[in-house]
Amino acid sequence: MKNYTKLMFKLFIGGLLLALPLQTILAHTEDFSLLDSELETVVKDKFAGGWAYTVQGAPEGYGEGLLLIVKEGKTYKVQVQIGGATMLGQNVSTKGSTIMFDVMVEGDKVAVSLTVDGSKISGTSSSSQGTFTVEGVKTLSAE
């Protein structure tokens, strides 16, 4: 029950964080003539959303978290939430169904490469601590 409560809290906070950029965009948009096809492209983006993830074999405290991905124009912003910490992704890039970024964890650069397959995400995180397998599921979507 404790894990369920913790997950629901993370989903609630993640939902708020995802909603803020959209509200900001809409509040500053004076031309609401966005075509339905353009809106559909934004809503159905394969990367954008909240992803609950686990990292197999990660050091204590880093085994699970929430990954938030937001598209701004043609680029993506990544935010990683682990416990009470929030880290921003750097050098974010995409290729096909794969998103890559770096994140600084306790002064150590962690390179992350994740491939999206529907509502699942999988890949690796590599740092001086080693290479770990990352798996996750989409928990928040703009749809």
Order of alpha helices (4+ residues) and beta strands (2+ residues): alpha-alpha-beta-beta-beta-beta-beta-beta-beta-beta-beta
